[in-house]
Amino acid sequence: MTTDDIDRVDAALEDDKTVTDVVQLGDIDGKWLYSVEWKTPVAVAIAVLLEDATVLGASGKDGVWSFRVLFPQRKALSIDGSPFEEYDIPLGIERIYELGQTEDGDDDLTEQQREALQAALENGYFEVPGDATLGSIADDLSISHQALSERLRRANELLAEAALHPVETDEEEGVTTG
């Protein structure tokens, strides 16, 4: 859930039937940090899943929890689904990232592509209606309109590819494909 209404977050956590104890630990740069304890069946399933992992973040929306988890080795990711099945808890893996790869998939962007995207974003180029033109951003970066256009197109292609074709893992060999 993304909201500026902390009361809404507290109410959602209070209404969550899988949660037994919630404590707000603090506010860090406008993001709230909570300690959450789950009811026994959910806690058992989560403990099995996260046995060798570190939780980097968790969020809930419409009765579904999502976790950002760091596993020390790929083989630690082999998940036994039986605790989840036993308690009728759906389990799915949305994305797998290699260490050093970002969630945005921008690990393959060149520095020039990253700079072009950053400038376009900061100048409102992607807003509707756009607040900037390619020409004005190109001038700020001291490059040609054509060079900026090509950098943005290539960067957008990489980002779209990462979003539409996430990294997949061959579990037997631990090979990552994209």
SELO-557880 format. One record per residue: x, y, z of N, C-alpha, C, O in turn; residue in one letter. Coordinates in nm, 2 decimals. Each point is the difference from the previous one (the first is absolute). Example, Ala and Ser with C-alpha at 12.3 -4.5 7.8 and 13.67 -1.06 7.14 Angstrom:
ATOM | 1.32 | -0.57 | 0.78 | -0.09 | 0.12 | 0.00 | 0.09 | 0.12 | 0.00 | 0.10 | 0.00 | 0.07 | A
ATOM | -0.14 | 0.11 | -0.14 | 0.09 | 0.11 | 0.00 | -0.08 | 0.11 | 0.08 | 0.05 | 0.11 | 0.01 | S
REM end
This chain:
ATOM | 0.08 | -0.12 | 0.00 | -0.08 | 0.12 | 0.00 | 0.09 | 0.12 | 0.00 | 0.09 | 0.01 | 0.08 | M
ATOM | -0.12 | 0.09 | -0.16 | 0.07 | 0.12 | 0.00 | -0.10 | 0.11 | 0.03 | -0.10 | 0.02 | -0.07 | T
ATOM | 0.13 | 0.05 | 0.18 | -0.10 | 0.10 | 0.04 | 0.08 | 0.10 | 0.10 | 0.10 | -0.03 | 0.06 | T
ATOM | -0.16 | 0.15 | -0.05 | 0.05 | 0.10 | 0.09 | -0.08 | -0.01 | 0.13 | 0.03 | 0.07 | 0.10 | D
ATOM | -0.13 | -0.16 | -0.09 | -0.09 | -0.01 | 0.11 | 0.04 | -0.11 | 0.09 | -0.03 | -0.12 | -0.02 | D
ATOM | 0.10 | 0.15 | 0.13 | 0.05 | -0.10 | 0.09 | -0.11 | -0.07 | 0.07 | 0.01 | -0.12 | 0.03 | I
ATOM | -0.12 | 0.19 | -0.01 | -0.12 | -0.06 | 0.07 | -0.06 | -0.12 | -0.09 | -0.04 | -0.10 | 0.05 | D
ATOM | 0.05 | 0.13 | -0.18 | -0.05 | -0.11 | -0.10 | 0.09 | -0.12 | 0.01 | -0.05 | -0.11 | -0.01 | R
ATOM | 0.18 | 0.13 | 0.02 | 0.09 | -0.11 | 0.01 | -0.02 | -0.08 | 0.13 | -0.01 | -0.12 | 0.00 | V
ATOM | 0.00 | 0.20 | 0.11 | -0.03 | -0.07 | 0.13 | -0.13 | -0.08 | 0.00 | -0.01 | -0.11 | 0.05 | D
ATOM | -0.09 | 0.17 | -0.11 | -0.13 | -0.07 | -0.01 | 0.01 | -0.13 | -0.09 | -0.06 | -0.10 | 0.04 | A
ATOM | 0.13 | 0.11 | -0.15 | 0.02 | -0.12 | -0.09 | 0.07 | -0.11 | 0.08 | -0.03 | -0.11 | -0.01 | A
ATOM | 0.13 | 0.15 | 0.08 | 0.08 | -0.10 | 0.08 | -0.09 | -0.06 | 0.11 | 0.01 | -0.12 | 0.03 | L
ATOM | -0.09 | 0.20 | 0.03 | -0.09 | -0.05 | 0.11 | -0.11 | -0.09 | -0.06 | -0.04 | -0.10 | 0.07 | E
ATOM | 0.00 | 0.12 | -0.19 | -0.10 | -0.08 | -0.06 | 0.05 | -0.13 | -0.07 | -0.07 | -0.09 | -0.03 | D
ATOM | 0.20 | 0.08 | 0.02 | 0.07 | -0.11 | -0.06 | -0.02 | -0.12 | 0.09 | 0.05 | -0.01 | 0.11 | D
ATOM | -0.12 | -0.09 | -0.16 | -0.03 | -0.12 | 0.08 | 0.13 | -0.09 | 0.02 | -0.01 | -0.10 | 0.08 | K
ATOM | 0.12 | 0.12 | -0.15 | 0.12 | -0.08 | 0.01 | 0.09 | 0.06 | 0.11 | 0.10 | -0.07 | 0.03 | T
ATOM | -0.13 | 0.19 | 0.01 | 0.09 | 0.07 | 0.09 | -0.05 | 0.00 | 0.15 | -0.12 | 0.02 | 0.02 | V
ATOM | 0.21 | -0.05 | 0.07 | -0.04 | 0.01 | 0.14 | 0.06 | 0.12 | 0.08 | -0.07 | 0.05 | 0.09 | T
ATOM | 0.18 | -0.01 | -0.12 | 0.06 | 0.11 | 0.07 | 0.08 | 0.10 | -0.09 | 0.08 | -0.05 | -0.08 | D
ATOM | -0.12 | 0.18 | 0.08 | 0.07 | 0.10 | -0.08 | 0.04 | 0.11 | 0.09 | -0.07 | 0.05 | 0.08 | V
ATOM | 0.20 | -0.01 | -0.10 | 0.05 | 0.11 | 0.07 | 0.07 | 0.09 | -0.10 | 0.09 | -0.04 | -0.07 | V
ATOM | -0.13 | 0.17 | 0.07 | 0.07 | 0.10 | -0.08 | 0.13 | 0.04 | 0.07 | 0.00 | 0.05 | 0.11 | Q
ATOM | 0.11 | -0.08 | -0.18 | 0.13 | 0.03 | 0.05 | 0.05 | 0.14 | -0.02 | 0.08 | 0.05 | 0.08 | L
ATOM | -0.12 | 0.01 | -0.19 | 0.04 | 0.14 | -0.03 | -0.03 | 0.04 | -0.14 | -0.06 | -0.08 | -0.08 | G
ATOM | 0.10 | 0.20 | 0.05 | -0.02 | 0.06 | -0.13 | 0.14 | 0.04 | -0.06 | 0.07 | 0.08 | 0.07 | D
ATOM | -0.03 | -0.13 | -0.18 | 0.13 | 0.03 | -0.06 | -0.03 | 0.06 | -0.14 | -0.04 | -0.07 | -0.09 | I
ATOM | 0.07 | 0.20 | 0.08 | -0.02 | 0.07 | -0.12 | -0.14 | -0.02 | -0.06 | -0.01 | -0.03 | -0.13 | D
ATOM | -0.09 | 0.03 | 0.21 | -0.14 | -0.01 | -0.05 | -0.04 | -0.14 | -0.02 | -0.11 | -0.02 | -0.05 | G
ATOM | 0.19 | -0.08 | 0.08 | -0.04 | -0.14 | -0.01 | 0.00 | -0.06 | 0.14 | 0.09 | 0.02 | 0.08 | K
ATOM | -0.20 | -0.09 | -0.05 | -0.03 | -0.05 | 0.13 | 0.06 | -0.14 | 0.01 | -0.01 | -0.08 | -0.09 | W
ATOM | 0.07 | 0.06 | 0.21 | 0.07 | -0.13 | 0.03 | -0.08 | -0.07 | 0.11 | -0.03 | 0.06 | 0.10 | L
ATOM | -0.02 | -0.19 | -0.13 | -0.08 | -0.07 | 0.09 | 0.07 | -0.13 | 0.04 | 0.08 | -0.06 | -0.08 | Y
ATOM | -0.11 | 0.01 | 0.20 | 0.03 | -0.14 | 0.03 | -0.14 | -0.07 | 0.00 | -0.09 | 0.04 | 0.06 | S
ATOM | 0.09 | -0.15 | -0.14 | -0.13 | -0.07 | -0.02 | 0.02 | -0.15 | 0.04 | 0.10 | -0.06 | -0.04 | V
ATOM | -0.19 | 0.01 | 0.12 | 0.00 | -0.15 | 0.03 | -0.13 | -0.06 | -0.06 | -0.11 | 0.06 | 0.01 | E
ATOM | 0.13 | -0.17 | -0.08 | -0.10 | -0.07 | -0.06 | -0.06 | -0.11 | 0.09 | 0.07 | -0.05 | 0.09 | W
ATOM | -0.20 | 0.01 | -0.12 | -0.06 | -0.11 | 0.07 | 0.08 | -0.13 | -0.03 | 0.07 | 0.00 | -0.10 | K
ATOM | -0.08 | -0.10 | 0.18 | 0.08 | -0.12 | 0.00 | 0.01 | -0.06 | -0.14 | 0.12 | -0.02 | -0.04 | T
ATOM | -0.23 | -0.01 | -0.03 | 0.03 | -0.07 | -0.13 | 0.08 | 0.08 | -0.10 | 0.09 | -0.05 | -0.07 | P
ATOM | -0.12 | 0.18 | 0.07 | 0.07 | 0.09 | -0.09 | 0.15 | 0.01 | 0.05 | 0.09 | 0.00 | -0.09 | V
ATOM | -0.07 | 0.02 | 0.22 | 0.13 | 0.01 | 0.05 | 0.09 | -0.12 | -0.03 | 0.11 | 0.01 | -0.03 | A
ATOM | -0.17 | -0.13 | 0.04 | 0.07 | -0.12 | -0.03 | 0.04 | 0.00 | -0.15 | 0.12 | -0.03 | -0.03 | V
ATOM | -0.21 | 0.06 | -0.05 | 0.03 | 0.00 | -0.15 | 0.11 | 0.10 | -0.03 | 0.09 | -0.03 | -0.07 | A
ATOM | -0.10 | 0.15 | 0.13 | 0.10 | 0.10 | -0.03 | 0.13 | -0.04 | 0.06 | 0.11 | 0.03 | -0.06 | I
ATOM | -0.11 | -0.09 | 0.18 | 0.13 | -0.04 | 0.06 | 0.07 | -0.10 | -0.09 | 0.12 | 0.00 | -0.02 | A
ATOM | -0.19 | -0.10 | -0.04 | 0.05 | -0.09 | -0.09 | 0.06 | 0.07 | -0.12 | 0.12 | -0.03 | -0.04 | V
ATOM | -0.20 | 0.12 | -0.02 | 0.05 | 0.07 | -0.12 | 0.12 | 0.08 | 0.03 | 0.10 | 0.01 | -0.08 | L
ATOM | -0.09 | 0.06 | 0.19 | 0.10 | 0.10 | 0.03 | 0.11 | -0.06 | 0.09 | 0.08 | 0.08 | 0.05 | L
ATOM | -0.07 | -0.21 | -0.04 | 0.10 | -0.06 | 0.09 | 0.14 | 0.05 | -0.02 | 0.07 | 0.03 | 0.09 | E
ATOM | -0.03 | -0.03 | -0.22 | 0.14 | 0.05 | -0.03 | 0.00 | 0.13 | -0.07 | 0.09 | 0.03 | -0.07 | D
ATOM | -0.19 | 0.06 | 0.10 | -0.01 | 0.12 | -0.07 | -0.01 | 0.12 | 0.09 | -0.02 | -0.01 | 0.12 | A
ATOM | 0.04 | 0.13 | -0.18 | -0.02 | 0.12 | 0.08 | -0.11 | 0.08 | -0.07 | 0.00 | 0.02 | -0.12 | T
ATOM | -0.10 | 0.02 | 0.20 | -0.11 | 0.08 | -0.06 | 0.04 | 0.14 | -0.02 | 0.05 | 0.07 | 0.10 | V
ATOM | -0.05 | -0.02 | -0.22 | 0.03 | 0.14 | -0.03 | -0.12 | 0.09 | 0.01 | 0.02 | 0.12 | 0.02 | L
ATOM | -0.13 | -0.17 | -0.04 | -0.12 | 0.08 | 0.00 | -0.13 | -0.09 | -0.02 | 0.01 | -0.11 | -0.05 | G
ATOM | -0.12 | 0.16 | 0.10 | -0.13 | -0.07 | -0.02 | -0.11 | 0.11 | -0.02 | 0.01 | 0.11 | 0.05 | A
ATOM | -0.10 | -0.15 | -0.13 | -0.12 | 0.09 | -0.02 | -0.12 | -0.09 | -0.02 | 0.01 | -0.11 | -0.04 | S
ATOM | -0.13 | 0.17 | 0.07 | -0.12 | -0.07 | -0.01 | -0.10 | 0.08 | -0.08 | -0.01 | 0.12 | 0.02 | G
ATOM | -0.07 | -0.19 | -0.10 | -0.11 | 0.07 | -0.08 | -0.10 | -0.10 | -0.03 | 0.03 | -0.11 | -0.05 | K
ATOM | -0.16 | 0.15 | 0.07 | -0.11 | -0.09 | -0.03 | 0.01 | -0.14 | 0.05 | -0.03 | -0.10 | -0.07 | D
ATOM | 0.08 | 0.09 | 0.19 | 0.01 | -0.14 | 0.06 | 0.12 | -0.08 | -0.04 | 0.01 | -0.12 | 0.03 | G
ATOM | 0.08 | 0.18 | -0.11 | 0.12 | -0.07 | -0.05 | 0.13 | 0.07 | 0.05 | 0.01 | 0.12 | -0.01 | V
ATOM | 0.07 | -0.20 | 0.07 | 0.13 | 0.05 | 0.05 | 0.11 | -0.03 | -0.10 | 0.00 | -0.10 | -0.07 | W
ATOM | 0.09 | 0.20 | 0.05 | 0.11 | -0.01 | -0.09 | 0.13 | 0.02 | 0.09 | 0.00 | 0.10 | 0.08 | S
ATOM | 0.10 | -0.18 | -0.11 | 0.13 | 0.01 | 0.08 | 0.11 | 0.03 | -0.10 | 0.01 | -0.06 | -0.11 | F
ATOM | 0.08 | 0.14 | 0.15 | 0.13 | 0.02 | -0.07 | 0.10 | -0.08 | 0.09 | 0.02 | 0.04 | 0.12 | R
ATOM | 0.04 | -0.14 | -0.17 | 0.09 | -0.09 | 0.08 | 0.13 | -0.02 | -0.07 | 0.01 | -0.01 | -0.12 | V
ATOM | 0.09 | 0.01 | 0.20 | 0.14 | -0.03 | -0.04 | 0.04 | -0.13 | 0.05 | 0.01 | -0.03 | 0.12 | L
ATOM | 0.03 | -0.06 | -0.22 | 0.05 | -0.13 | 0.03 | 0.15 | 0.00 | -0.02 | 0.05 | 0.06 | -0.10 | F
ATOM | 0.03 | -0.12 | 0.19 | 0.15 | 0.01 | -0.01 | 0.05 | -0.08 | -0.12 | 0.10 | 0.04 | -0.06 | P
ATOM | -0.17 | -0.15 | 0.02 | 0.03 | -0.07 | -0.12 | -0.12 | -0.04 | -0.07 | -0.11 | -0.02 | 0.06 | Q
ATOM | 0.12 | 0.00 | -0.19 | -0.12 | -0.04 | -0.09 | -0.06 | -0.13 | 0.05 | -0.12 | -0.01 | 0.00 | R
ATOM | 0.20 | -0.09 | 0.05 | -0.06 | -0.12 | 0.04 | -0.09 | 0.01 | 0.12 | -0.08 | -0.08 | 0.02 | K
ATOM | 0.10 | 0.19 | 0.06 | -0.08 | 0.02 | 0.12 | -0.15 | 0.04 | -0.05 | -0.09 | 0.00 | 0.09 | A
ATOM | 0.08 | 0.03 | -0.21 | -0.13 | 0.04 | -0.05 | -0.09 | -0.12 | -0.03 | -0.12 | 0.02 | -0.03 | L
ATOM | 0.17 | -0.14 | 0.03 | -0.09 | -0.11 | -0.03 | -0.10 | -0.01 | 0.11 | 0.04 | -0.02 | 0.12 | S
ATOM | -0.16 | 0.03 | -0.15 | -0.11 | 0.02 | 0.10 | -0.08 | -0.13 | 0.00 | -0.05 | -0.05 | -0.10 | I
ATOM | 0.03 | 0.00 | 0.23 | -0.10 | -0.11 | 0.02 | -0.13 | 0.07 | 0.02 | -0.03 | 0.07 | 0.10 | D
ATOM | -0.06 | -0.10 | -0.19 | -0.14 | 0.06 | 0.01 | -0.09 | -0.06 | 0.09 | -0.11 | 0.05 | 0.02 | G
ATOM | 0.14 | -0.17 | 0.04 | -0.09 | -0.07 | 0.08 | -0.06 | 0.08 | 0.12 | -0.12 | -0.01 | 0.03 | S
ATOM | 0.20 | 0.09 | 0.05 | -0.07 | 0.08 | 0.10 | -0.10 | 0.10 | -0.05 | -0.10 | 0.02 | 0.07 | P
ATOM | 0.13 | 0.03 | -0.19 | -0.10 | 0.09 | -0.06 | -0.12 | -0.07 | -0.04 | -0.11 | 0.05 | 0.02 | F
ATOM | 0.12 | -0.17 | -0.08 | -0.11 | -0.07 | -0.05 | -0.09 | -0.05 | 0.12 | -0.12 | 0.00 | -0.01 | E
ATOM | 0.19 | -0.04 | 0.12 | -0.07 | -0.06 | 0.11 | -0.09 | 0.11 | 0.06 | -0.11 | -0.04 | 0.05 | E
ATOM | 0.15 | 0.16 | -0.05 | -0.08 | 0.11 | 0.06 | -0.08 | 0.08 | -0.11 | -0.05 | 0.11 | 0.03 | Y
ATOM | 0.05 | -0.16 | -0.15 | -0.07 | 0.07 | -0.11 | 0.05 | 0.14 | -0.02 | -0.08 | 0.09 | -0.02 | D
ATOM | 0.21 | -0.08 | 0.02 | 0.07 | 0.14 | -0.02 | 0.06 | -0.01 | -0.14 | 0.09 | -0.07 | -0.02 | I
ATOM | -0.14 | 0.16 | -0.07 | 0.06 | 0.00 | -0.13 | 0.14 | 0.06 | 0.00 | 0.03 | 0.09 | 0.08 | P
ATOM | 0.06 | -0.15 | -0.16 | 0.14 | 0.04 | 0.00 | 0.04 | 0.02 | -0.15 | -0.03 | -0.09 | -0.08 | L
ATOM | 0.09 | 0.19 | 0.05 | 0.05 | 0.02 | -0.13 | 0.13 | 0.09 | 0.00 | 0.02 | 0.08 | 0.09 | G
ATOM | 0.07 | -0.10 | -0.19 | 0.12 | 0.08 | -0.01 | -0.03 | 0.09 | -0.12 | -0.02 | -0.05 | -0.11 | I
ATOM | 0.03 | 0.18 | 0.14 | -0.03 | 0.10 | -0.11 | 0.13 | 0.03 | -0.08 | -0.01 | 0.00 | -0.12 | E
ATOM | 0.12 | 0.03 | 0.18 | 0.12 | 0.03 | -0.07 | 0.12 | -0.05 | 0.08 | -0.01 | -0.01 | 0.13 | R
ATOM | 0.12 | -0.03 | -0.20 | 0.12 | -0.04 | 0.07 | 0.11 | 0.10 | -0.06 | 0.01 | 0.01 | -0.12 | I
ATOM | 0.07 | 0.04 | 0.21 | 0.10 | 0.10 | -0.04 | 0.14 | -0.06 | 0.04 | 0.01 | -0.06 | 0.11 | Y
ATOM | 0.09 | 0.08 | -0.19 | 0.13 | -0.03 | 0.04 | 0.05 | 0.12 | 0.09 | -0.04 | 0.11 | -0.01 | E
ATOM | 0.14 | -0.14 | 0.10 | 0.05 | 0.10 | 0.09 | 0.06 | 0.11 | -0.09 | 0.08 | -0.03 | -0.09 | L
ATOM | -0.11 | 0.15 | 0.12 | 0.05 | 0.11 | -0.08 | -0.09 | 0.05 | -0.11 | 0.01 | 0.11 | -0.05 | G
ATOM | -0.11 | -0.20 | 0.02 | -0.10 | 0.04 | -0.10 | -0.11 | 0.07 | 0.07 | -0.04 | -0.04 | 0.11 | Q
ATOM | -0.02 | 0.15 | -0.16 | -0.10 | 0.07 | 0.06 | -0.14 | -0.05 | -0.04 | -0.01 | -0.07 | -0.10 | T
ATOM | -0.09 | 0.10 | 0.18 | -0.14 | -0.04 | -0.03 | -0.04 | 0.06 | -0.13 | -0.09 | -0.05 | -0.07 | E
ATOM | 0.14 | 0.17 | 0.03 | -0.04 | 0.06 | -0.12 | 0.06 | -0.06 | -0.12 | -0.03 | 0.04 | -0.12 | D
ATOM | 0.12 | -0.13 | 0.14 | 0.07 | -0.07 | -0.12 | 0.10 | 0.09 | -0.07 | 0.04 | -0.02 | -0.11 | G
ATOM | 0.00 | 0.13 | 0.18 | 0.09 | 0.10 | -0.06 | 0.15 | -0.04 | 0.01 | 0.08 | 0.08 | -0.03 | D
ATOM | -0.05 | -0.20 | 0.07 | 0.14 | -0.04 | 0.01 | 0.07 | 0.00 | -0.13 | 0.12 | 0.00 | -0.01 | D
ATOM | -0.19 | -0.01 | -0.10 | 0.06 | -0.01 | -0.14 | 0.00 | 0.14 | -0.06 | 0.06 | 0.02 | -0.11 | D
ATOM | -0.11 | 0.08 | 0.17 | 0.00 | 0.14 | -0.05 | 0.15 | 0.05 | 0.00 | 0.07 | -0.02 | 0.09 | L
ATOM | -0.04 | 0.09 | -0.20 | 0.13 | 0.07 | 0.00 | -0.01 | 0.13 | 0.09 | -0.11 | 0.04 | 0.03 | T
ATOM | 0.22 | 0.01 | 0.01 | -0.01 | 0.12 | 0.08 | -0.07 | 0.12 | -0.08 | -0.07 | 0.08 | 0.06 | E
ATOM | 0.10 | -0.08 | -0.19 | -0.07 | 0.11 | -0.08 | -0.15 | -0.02 | -0.01 | -0.07 | 0.09 | 0.01 | Q
ATOM | 0.02 | -0.22 | -0.02 | -0.14 | -0.03 | 0.00 | -0.06 | 0.04 | 0.14 | -0.11 | 0.06 | 0.00 | Q
ATOM | 0.18 | -0.09 | 0.10 | -0.05 | 0.03 | 0.14 | -0.01 | 0.15 | 0.02 | -0.10 | 0.05 | 0.05 | R
ATOM | 0.20 | 0.02 | -0.10 | 0.01 | 0.14 | 0.01 | -0.12 | 0.07 | -0.08 | -0.06 | 0.09 | 0.05 | E
ATOM | 0.04 | -0.15 | -0.17 | -0.11 | 0.05 | -0.08 | -0.14 | -0.02 | 0.06 | -0.08 | 0.09 | 0.00 | A
ATOM | 0.06 | -0.21 | 0.06 | -0.13 | -0.03 | 0.06 | -0.02 | 0.09 | 0.12 | -0.11 | 0.05 | 0.03 | L
ATOM | 0.22 | -0.03 | 0.05 | -0.01 | 0.08 | 0.12 | -0.03 | 0.15 | -0.04 | -0.09 | 0.06 | 0.07 | Q
ATOM | 0.15 | -0.01 | -0.17 | -0.03 | 0.14 | -0.04 | -0.14 | 0.01 | -0.06 | -0.07 | 0.10 | 0.03 | A
ATOM | 0.03 | -0.20 | -0.10 | -0.14 | 0.01 | -0.06 | -0.10 | -0.01 | 0.12 | -0.10 | 0.07 | -0.01 | A
ATOM | 0.12 | -0.15 | 0.10 | -0.09 | -0.01 | 0.12 | 0.00 | 0.13 | 0.08 | -0.11 | 0.05 | 0.03 | L
ATOM | 0.23 | 0.00 | 0.00 | 0.00 | 0.12 | 0.08 | -0.06 | 0.12 | -0.06 | -0.05 | 0.09 | 0.06 | E
ATOM | 0.06 | -0.09 | -0.20 | -0.05 | 0.12 | -0.07 | -0.15 | -0.02 | -0.04 | -0.05 | 0.09 | -0.07 | N
ATOM | -0.01 | -0.20 | 0.11 | -0.14 | -0.01 | -0.03 | -0.03 | -0.05 | -0.14 | -0.12 | 0.02 | -0.05 | G
ATOM | 0.21 | -0.08 | -0.02 | -0.02 | -0.04 | -0.14 | -0.10 | -0.11 | -0.01 | -0.08 | -0.01 | -0.09 | Y
ATOM | 0.07 | -0.08 | 0.19 | -0.09 | -0.11 | 0.00 | -0.14 | 0.03 | 0.05 | -0.09 | -0.08 | 0.00 | F
ATOM | 0.07 | 0.20 | 0.06 | -0.13 | 0.05 | 0.05 | -0.09 | 0.02 | -0.12 | 0.04 | 0.03 | -0.11 | E
ATOM | -0.17 | -0.03 | 0.14 | -0.11 | 0.03 | -0.10 | -0.08 | 0.11 | 0.05 | -0.06 | -0.01 | 0.10 | V
ATOM | 0.07 | 0.13 | -0.17 | 0.08 | 0.03 | -0.11 | 0.15 | 0.02 | 0.04 | 0.02 | 0.03 | 0.12 | P
ATOM | 0.07 | -0.06 | -0.21 | 0.14 | 0.01 | 0.03 | 0.04 | 0.15 | 0.03 | -0.04 | 0.09 | -0.07 | G
ATOM | 0.13 | -0.08 | 0.17 | 0.05 | 0.13 | 0.04 | 0.12 | 0.04 | -0.08 | 0.05 | 0.11 | 0.01 | D
ATOM | 0.01 | -0.21 | -0.08 | 0.13 | 0.03 | -0.06 | 0.00 | -0.07 | -0.14 | -0.08 | -0.09 | -0.03 | A
ATOM | 0.17 | 0.14 | -0.05 | 0.01 | -0.06 | -0.14 | 0.14 | -0.07 | 0.00 | 0.09 | 0.02 | 0.08 | T
ATOM | -0.08 | -0.11 | -0.18 | 0.13 | -0.07 | -0.02 | 0.11 | 0.11 | -0.02 | 0.11 | -0.02 | 0.05 | L
ATOM | -0.15 | 0.12 | -0.13 | 0.10 | 0.10 | -0.03 | 0.05 | 0.07 | 0.12 | 0.12 | 0.03 | 0.01 | G
ATOM | -0.21 | 0.01 | 0.08 | 0.05 | 0.07 | 0.12 | 0.08 | -0.09 | 0.09 | 0.10 | 0.05 | 0.06 | S
ATOM | -0.13 | -0.17 | -0.05 | 0.07 | -0.09 | 0.09 | 0.14 | -0.03 | -0.07 | 0.10 | -0.01 | 0.07 | I
ATOM | -0.10 | -0.01 | -0.20 | 0.12 | -0.02 | -0.07 | 0.10 | 0.12 | 0.02 | 0.12 | -0.02 | 0.02 | A
ATOM | -0.18 | 0.14 | -0.03 | 0.09 | 0.12 | 0.03 | 0.06 | -0.01 | 0.14 | 0.11 | 0.04 | 0.01 | D
ATOM | -0.19 | -0.07 | 0.09 | 0.05 | -0.01 | 0.13 | 0.11 | -0.10 | 0.02 | 0.09 | 0.02 | 0.08 | D
ATOM | -0.10 | -0.13 | -0.16 | 0.10 | -0.10 | 0.01 | 0.12 | 0.02 | -0.10 | 0.09 | -0.08 | 0.00 | L
ATOM | -0.10 | 0.18 | -0.08 | 0.10 | 0.04 | -0.10 | 0.02 | -0.12 | -0.10 | 0.11 | -0.03 | -0.04 | S
ATOM | -0.22 | -0.02 | 0.00 | 0.00 | -0.11 | -0.11 | -0.11 | 0.04 | -0.10 | -0.08 | 0.09 | 0.02 | I
ATOM | 0.09 | -0.16 | -0.13 | -0.10 | 0.03 | -0.11 | -0.14 | -0.06 | 0.03 | -0.01 | -0.09 | 0.08 | S
ATOM | -0.09 | 0.15 | -0.14 | -0.14 | -0.05 | 0.02 | 0.00 | -0.15 | -0.04 | -0.06 | -0.08 | 0.07 | H
ATOM | 0.13 | 0.04 | -0.18 | 0.00 | -0.13 | -0.05 | 0.07 | -0.10 | 0.10 | -0.05 | -0.11 | 0.02 | Q
ATOM | 0.16 | 0.15 | 0.04 | 0.07 | -0.08 | 0.09 | -0.09 | -0.03 | 0.13 | 0.00 | -0.11 | 0.05 | A
ATOM | -0.07 | 0.22 | -0.01 | -0.08 | -0.02 | 0.12 | -0.12 | -0.10 | -0.04 | -0.03 | -0.08 | 0.08 | L
ATOM | -0.03 | 0.10 | -0.19 | -0.11 | -0.08 | -0.04 | 0.05 | -0.15 | -0.01 | -0.08 | -0.09 | 0.05 | S
ATOM | 0.19 | 0.06 | -0.10 | 0.05 | -0.14 | -0.01 | 0.03 | -0.05 | 0.14 | -0.03 | -0.12 | 0.02 | E
ATOM | 0.09 | 0.20 | 0.07 | 0.03 | -0.05 | 0.13 | -0.13 | -0.04 | 0.07 | -0.01 | -0.10 | 0.07 | R
ATOM | -0.09 | 0.19 | -0.08 | -0.13 | -0.03 | 0.07 | -0.07 | -0.12 | -0.06 | -0.06 | -0.08 | 0.07 | L
ATOM | 0.06 | 0.07 | -0.20 | -0.06 | -0.12 | -0.06 | 0.07 | -0.13 | 0.04 | -0.07 | -0.10 | 0.03 | R
ATOM | 0.20 | 0.10 | -0.03 | 0.07 | -0.12 | 0.04 | -0.02 | -0.03 | 0.15 | -0.02 | -0.12 | 0.04 | R
ATOM | 0.02 | 0.22 | 0.04 | -0.02 | -0.02 | 0.15 | -0.15 | -0.05 | 0.02 | -0.02 | -0.09 | 0.08 | A
ATOM | -0.07 | 0.15 | -0.15 | -0.14 | -0.05 | 0.01 | -0.02 | -0.14 | -0.04 | -0.08 | -0.08 | 0.05 | N
ATOM | 0.15 | 0.04 | -0.16 | 0.00 | -0.14 | -0.05 | 0.05 | -0.09 | 0.11 | -0.06 | -0.11 | 0.02 | E
ATOM | 0.17 | 0.14 | 0.04 | 0.06 | -0.08 | 0.11 | -0.10 | -0.01 | 0.12 | -0.02 | -0.11 | 0.05 | L
ATOM | -0.04 | 0.22 | -0.01 | -0.09 | 0.00 | 0.11 | -0.12 | -0.08 | -0.03 | -0.05 | -0.07 | 0.08 | L
ATOM | -0.01 | 0.09 | -0.20 | -0.12 | -0.08 | -0.04 | 0.03 | -0.15 | -0.01 | -0.08 | -0.08 | 0.04 | A
ATOM | 0.20 | 0.05 | -0.09 | 0.04 | -0.14 | -0.01 | 0.00 | -0.06 | 0.14 | -0.04 | -0.12 | 0.02 | E
ATOM | 0.11 | 0.19 | 0.07 | 0.01 | -0.05 | 0.14 | -0.14 | -0.01 | 0.07 | -0.02 | -0.10 | 0.07 | A
ATOM | -0.07 | 0.19 | -0.10 | -0.13 | 0.00 | 0.06 | -0.09 | -0.11 | -0.06 | -0.07 | -0.07 | 0.07 | A
ATOM | 0.08 | 0.04 | -0.20 | -0.09 | -0.09 | -0.07 | 0.06 | -0.14 | 0.00 | -0.08 | -0.10 | -0.02 | L
ATOM | 0.21 | 0.08 | 0.03 | 0.07 | -0.13 | 0.00 | 0.09 | -0.01 | 0.12 | 0.12 | 0.01 | -0.02 | H
ATOM | -0.17 | -0.03 | 0.14 | 0.08 | 0.00 | 0.12 | 0.10 | -0.12 | -0.01 | -0.02 | -0.09 | -0.07 | P
ATOM | 0.12 | 0.11 | 0.16 | 0.10 | -0.10 | 0.01 | -0.06 | -0.13 | 0.05 | -0.08 | 0.00 | 0.09 | V
ATOM | 0.11 | -0.12 | -0.16 | -0.05 | -0.13 | 0.05 | 0.12 | -0.08 | 0.04 | 0.11 | 0.02 | -0.05 | E
ATOM | -0.14 | -0.12 | 0.13 | 0.11 | -0.09 | 0.05 | -0.02 | -0.14 | -0.04 | -0.12 | -0.05 | 0.02 | T
ATOM | 0.22 | -0.01 | -0.07 | 0.00 | -0.15 | -0.02 | 0.04 | -0.06 | 0.13 | 0.12 | 0.00 | 0.04 | D
ATOM | -0.21 | -0.05 | 0.04 | 0.03 | -0.05 | 0.14 | 0.10 | -0.10 | 0.01 | 0.08 | -0.01 | 0.09 | E
ATOM | -0.07 | -0.08 | -0.19 | 0.10 | -0.11 | 0.00 | 0.14 | 0.05 | -0.01 | 0.09 | -0.05 | 0.07 | E
ATOM | -0.07 | 0.15 | -0.15 | 0.13 | 0.05 | -0.03 | 0.03 | 0.13 | 0.06 | 0.12 | 0.05 | 0.00 | E
ATOM | -0.22 | 0.02 | 0.06 | 0.02 | 0.13 | 0.05 | 0.03 | 0.11 | -0.10 | 0.07 | 0.10 | 0.03 | G
ATOM | -0.11 | -0.13 | -0.16 | 0.03 | 0.09 | -0.10 | -0.10 | 0.11 | -0.02 | -0.12 | -0.03 | 0.00 | V
ATOM | 0.16 | 0.15 | -0.01 | -0.10 | 0.11 | -0.02 | -0.01 | 0.03 | -0.15 | 0.10 | 0.02 | -0.07 | T
ATOM | -0.22 | -0.01 | 0.03 | -0.03 | 0.04 | -0.14 | -0.09 | 0.12 | 0.00 | -0.07 | 0.03 | 0.10 | T
ATOM | 0.07 | 0.04 | -0.21 | -0.09 | 0.12 | -0.01 | -0.07 | 0.01 | -0.13 | -0.08 | 0.10 | -0.01 | G
REM end
